[in-house]
Amino acid sequence: MSRKFAIMALVLVAIAVAAPAMAQDHGAADETSKDWWQYGSAAFAIGIAAAFGALGQAKGLAAACEAIGRNPGAVGPIRITMIIGLALIESLVIYALIIAFLILA
């Protein structure tokens, strides 16, 4: 628990230190920084969605394999439920991709 607290405190300190630097007015450089922030936020959104989508799919697949191992007779219903769940998880990643495209538009 203390490690999570230390990481969270470090992130908050980094944000607090970086916020004044990001708030400065740069005049004509605003257009390029706007483009940089758009690309960065789109990449961050799709990266986080893909990472956590993959973790969710892995956990769902592991649970389905464990359930089939415990009860091999229930392969059909477990497989159908797993495929529907994986499709719903993947749809969230696709939504993040669409949002990333909207950020860049």
Beta strands, then each sheet from edge to edge (+ up, - down):
end
